[in-house]
């Protein structure tokens, strides 16, 4: 192994300094990100047309984007629209812009250094930091998976009236879906996720633009986007929830590894091309995620804003309150408020697609951090089972203890854990990509440097600001208060 490294010399850049190691795709011990799919997708030469090149590079950011449309986002977007109409649309837009900056930087690091973020932290930070970093990453991924478990379980409960407790257990078997997909390579996984994301988008398009009784005011929406304010009580707290649910720490590890599924070359022209197309991929995919999140908020604004309750079939009155379980309330009340039963079914189908697509990417992220930080390589089905059990067990325990009404509380608990982990992913990423030693001439320019650090500091500050309330709420979930 040492001989392998001795024989490889660093790349010389035109500016005369050494750039990142030529051992692209490997950490110091020869491990590669997602070994079974690493470098498996061919990319055309530089003289190929734009669309041919774009088709080769498109995909990693789409997988990452599902984390920005997961059930955790649904809860905050529905609450924001129901309580403040279009007043927080600008927050959704701001969160999406910050997410684009962070994902562009993560992809850039993967392309240039040939390492994912977990490998970089292991190789470039003191050895004592590996264990705490890895354990905190695993905790964040388990928390994220908890949100996906709940989303899928609620969708199964709404569609097929399966009790939530058993629906949570059923979601454990979706391990088989990913195992089946992994046999067919990265392109197949990307295609399935594209289909699931398209399902979410089509469902919302039909609900907002096709079904009766839903006519959003585009003028009002435009005004809300360009005139940011916290004009009503409680808006800041919901805004923190939206931003906290948007930028996910595991996505930064994931994106820096997924870009290496392409057969990347080491010359300057190829690196420049890979950075360019991965940037385009990130902007397009996360813009779609923004439209989906905005669609969720718009739907909630049109249907729920200004109403205190609705009578559902059977004569039951559903009250709307600040602590409503908005995912379940939305399903129950869409049919009577929109005048068609299809609205509720479309909502649940989109929620199921959201949970399943997020679960695929969460498992890949778990594999990346375990192999990157610890160099442990275990069979995919064992890895999947561990991650899913870590998510299912707290869900089963709390739902069994407190009943079905604790779904929103569990989602909140998962977001608290993600908020605590986020700075531990963002700051190392920015540290490495701002370094000439690590990135050579490809380090962040002044624009990405300013945008990246501003985004990281703002997100961290908002998370810290909202943390005391979130921790109190999380403790109530655990203690049953």
PEMO-V600580 format. One record per backbone hydrogen bond with DSSP energy under -1.0 kcal/mol. NH is the residue of the N-H (numbers start at 0). CO is the residue of the C=O. If there is no record, write none. Layout:
# PEMO-V600580
nh: {NH/NH}
co: {CO/CO}
This chain:
# PEMO-V600580
nh: {4/5/6/10/12/15/18/23/25/26/29/36/37/38/39/40/47/52/53/54/55/56/57/62/63/64/66/67/68/72/73/74/75/76/77/78/79/80/81/82/83/84/86/88/91/92/93/94/95/96/97/98/99/100/101/102/103/104/105/106/107/108/109/110/111/112/113/119/120/121/122/123/124/128/129/132/133/134/135/136/137/138/139/140/141/142/143/144/145/146/147/148/149/150/151/152/153/154/155/156/157/158/159/160/166/167/168/169/170/171/172/173/175/177/178/179/180/181/183/184/188/189/190/191/192/193/194/195/196/197/198/199/200/201/202/203/204/205/206/207/208/209/210/220/221/222/223/224/225/226/234/237/238/239/240/241/242/243/244/246/251/252/253/254/255/257/258/259/260/261/262/263/270/271/272/273/274/275/276/277/278/279/280/281/282/283/284/285/286/287/288/289/290/291/292/293/294/295/296/297/298/299/300/301/302/303/306/309/311/314/317/319/323/325/328/329/330/331/332/333/336/337/338/344/345/346/347/348/349/350/351/352/353/354/355/356/357/358/359/360/361/362/363/364/365/366/367/368/369/370/371/372/373/375/382/383/384/385/386/387/388/389/390/391/392/394/395/396/397/398/399/400/401/402/405/406/409/410/411/412/413/414/415/416/417/418/419/420/421/424/425/426/428/429/430/431/432/433/434/438/439/441/442/443/448/449/450/451/452/453/454/455/456/457/458/459/460/461/462/463/464/465/469/470/471/472/473/474/475/476/477/478/479/480}
co: {0/1/2/19/16/12/10/21/22/30/26/33/33/259/36/260/44/48/49/50/51/52/53/58/59/60/63/64/65/69/69/70/71/72/73/74/75/76/77/78/79/80/83/85/87/88/89/90/91/92/93/94/95/96/97/98/99/100/101/102/103/104/105/106/107/108/109/115/116/117/118/119/120/125/126/128/129/130/131/132/133/134/135/136/137/138/139/140/141/142/143/144/145/146/147/148/149/150/151/152/153/154/155/156/162/163/164/165/166/168/169/170/172/173/174/175/176/177/180/181/184/185/186/187/188/189/190/191/192/193/194/195/196/197/198/199/200/201/202/203/204/205/205/216/217/218/219/220/221/222/231/233/234/235/236/237/238/239/240/242/248/248/249/250/251/253/254/256/257/258/40/261/266/267/268/269/270/271/272/273/274/275/276/277/278/279/280/281/282/283/284/285/286/287/288/289/290/291/292/293/294/295/296/297/298/299/303/317/315/311/309/307/320/323/324/325/326/327/328/329/332/333/334/340/341/342/343/344/345/346/347/348/349/350/351/352/353/354/355/356/357/358/359/360/361/362/363/364/365/366/367/368/369/369/378/379/380/381/382/383/384/385/386/387/388/390/391/392/393/394/395/396/397/398/402/403/405/406/407/408/409/410/411/412/413/414/415/416/417/421/421/422/424/425/426/427/428/429/431/434/435/438/439/432/444/445/446/447/448/449/450/451/452/453/454/455/456/457/458/459/460/461/465/466/467/468/469/470/471/472/473/474/475/475}
